[in-house]
Amino acid sequence: MHAEIETETPLLRVEKLSKHFGFLKAVNEVSFEVYPGEVLGVVGESGSGKTTLLQCLAGRISPTSGEVLFNDADDGEVNIHALTEPDRRRLRREAWGYVHQNPRDGLRRYTSAGGNIVEPLLNMGHRVYEDMRGKALDWMAQVELDTARIDDDPKRFSGGMQQRVQIARSLIHEPKIVYMDEPTGGLDVSVQARLLDTLRELVRTHSLSVVIVTHDLGVARLLADRLMVMRHGKVVEAGITDQVLDDPQDAYTQLLVSSVL
């Protein structure tokens, strides 16, 4: 059910990435690759370093050492943390999407749902109102939102609906890679299930490249082609998702898997 993975040129290559906060090694010499059309899941308990890793990948915080190499369409492979801030902002604006765990962190609360969804297009220079409204309606339908509510403010939506608005906003500009931080966290189980079905369909339909951070192994199994297990800032196990979860080799991964059985 997972996408076939292209294996020629990585879209994202991470080399010995570390992020230290004083004596705390939140991320410690992590290396991996993400290929076009692939979903990489990063799992681990709270404090494992997975969210710090995601923020380094997305250029939101700078690493202490190591490289995040992104295959930019214009310039080839670039080390995003060696770029100027305007160039890094361009990549964040045009080539990446980011889904926050709390949708309020990724939405403007006093801008309509449609206005939130099309803001990335505005940032890229789009100005034709009818076209953008049409795209907003299309994406509301794709994330299973009532298109009649296009002019409603997100604060009038439920948490699950706000997350759908944020997902539409993160995908409307057709990013090359999407970073997701616990996209179903904090939602009721039934809401989580419906949102996961939507995410899985979007990943399949748009051949998305995704790095998704989650503590939920069920989410990882449903969405991720490959899995990385983190503990104390290091990767303790990595591989094809089903293999890692069905036959874990590391003692910590075995503990994680057994805790949800």
N, C-alpha and C positions, 0 to 999 in steps of 0.2 A: 504493500500500500504506500510505501514511501517512494519518493522521487528517485529516479536513476541519477547517479552522481557523475558528473563529468570529472575526469581525472587529469586533464592536461595542464591547465593553468589555474592556480588557486586565485580566487577572488580576494581572499584575505589570508595573509601569512603572518604569524606571530612568532617572534624569536626571543626566547629567554626574557620574557616580560616580567618585571618586578615592580611592585609598588609598596613602599615602606612608609609607615606613619610612626616616626620615632623608632622605637625598638620593635614595633609590631610589623611583621612581614605579611601584609594582607594578601599580596600576590607574590609568589616566589619562583622565579625562573620558569614561567609557563610558556610552552611552545606548542603550536598546532596550526592547521590550515583549514580553510573553509572554501569549498568549491561552488561554482555556479549551480543554482538549483538545489543546494543542500541545506538541510536543517540540522544544526549542531545544538544539542542540548547540553547545558552545564548544570550539574546537580550537586548538592551538598547541603549540610545543615547550616543554620544561621551562623555567621562568622567564618565560613569557609573561604571567603574571598571572591565568590562568584559575581556579586554585584559590583565590587570594585574592579574586577576584570572587565566587566561589560562597559563600565564608564571609561576605562582606558581605551577600549576598542573604539568607542564612539567619540573619542576626543574630548570628553567632558572633564577628565582629569588627566594630568601628565604622569607618566610612569617614572619611577626612580631610575630604572635602567631597562634596556631591551628595546625592541622595535615592533611597531604595528605597521605592516606593509599592506597597503590597499592598492588593488589593480584598477587605477583610474582610467577611464576611457580616453581621456585627453593626453595624459602624461605617462601612461604605463604604471609600473609599480612605484608607489611613493610611500615614504615613511611619514605617516600623518603627523607625528609629533616633531618632525623636523620642518614642517611647513610653517609659513607665516599664518597668523591668526585669520586674516581674510581668506586665504586659500582653504584653511581648515573649515571655516564657516561655509564656504561654497560647497564643500563636500557634504557637510551636515545638511545643507539646504537642498542640494540637488541629488546626491547619490545615496543618502542614508535615510532610513526611517527609524524612529525610536518610540517604543511603547512603554510608558511608565506603569508601574504597579498600581499607583493611585492615579486614575484618569484626571483628577483635578490638577495634577502636576503637568499634564500635557495639553490642557485645554484652557481657553480664555472663557471664564465663567459668564461674562456679560456680553459675549458675542454669540450669535445664533449658531445652531448646529451646522448649518450650511456654511456660514462664515468661517467657523473653525476648520471645517473639512477642506475648504479651498485655500486657506491661508498659504500653504506651501506653494501653490501655483502663483499666487500673488507675489510671493518672495522670489519666484523665478521669472517674473516679468509679465505674466499673463494679465490681460486687462479687459478681455471681451466678456461682459457680464453674462450674457446668455449662455455662452459656452461653459463658463465656470459653474453656473447654476445647474446646467445639464449634467456636468460631471459630478457635482455634489449629489444630485438626485440619483445618479447611477450608482455611486458608491454607497449611499444610504441603503439602496436596494440590495447591494452585494453583501453588506454586513447585517442585513435583515432588520433595518429600522424603518419605521413608518415614514414614508417620504412626505406625508402631509405635515410632519413636524419639522420640516427643514428650517423654519424661521423661529423655532422655540429655542430658548437658552438652555445650555446643558444642565444648569442647576435645577431645571424642572424635570430632568430625566433620572431614572434609577441608576444605581452604580453600574449594573451590567450594560445598560444602554449608553451611559457615558463612555464606558470602555469601547463599545462598538464605534462611537463617534471618533474616539482617539485612534482606533485602528484604521478607520477610513481616512482620517487626516494623515496618518503615517504612510499610507500606500498610494494615495491619489496621484503623486508625482512620479510613480513607477521607480522607486529607488532600487539600486543594485543590491543592497543588503538592508535587512531590518533587524534591529536590536530590540529584544523584548525582555523586560524585567518583570517576572512573575505576573504575566498578563491576566491570569485568572485568580490571583491571590485576593483574599478578602471578599470573594463573592460566595453566595449560597451555592450549595452543591448542584442544584438543578440549573441555576444560571451558569455556573462553570461548564456544565455538560453541553449546554446549547452554544455557549461561546466557543468551546473547543471544536465542536462540529463546524462552526463557521470558519474558524482559523484553519482547520485542516482542509476545508474546501478552497479557501483563498490560496493557501500554499500550493495546492495541486493545480488550480486553475491558472495561476500567474507564475508558476515555476519559481517561487520566491527563494532567495537565499536568506537564511535566518540564523541568528544566534539567540537562543532562548534560555534564560536563566530561570530555574524553578527548583523548589524543594520537593515538588510533587512528582514522584516517579511515574504515576499514571499519566500525567501531562507529557512527560518526557517520552514514554512509550508510544503515545498516540501521535506525537508530532515529529519527533527527532529521528533522523537517519542514523546519526552517530551520537555518542554520549561521552562526556568527560565528567568524571567524578572528582570533586575537589575537597580537600581537607587541609586546614591550617595553611591556606594559600598555595598549596601544591596540587598537581594532578596525580591522583593515586591510581587511577585506572581510566582507560579510554578504549573505545572500539565501537563496533556496530551495536546499536541500541539493544536489540533483542538478545544478542550474545552477552552483553554486559549484565543485563537484568536477569537473564535465565541461567547464566553460568558465571557469576561474579568470581574473580580470582583474588582480589584484594580483600583482606579481612574487614576493612571499613565498609567497602561496598556490600559485602555479605551482610553486615549488620544493618545497613540501610535497607536492603531488600527484605531481609527477614522482619524488619520492624513494621512493614506494611502488609505482610502476608496474614 
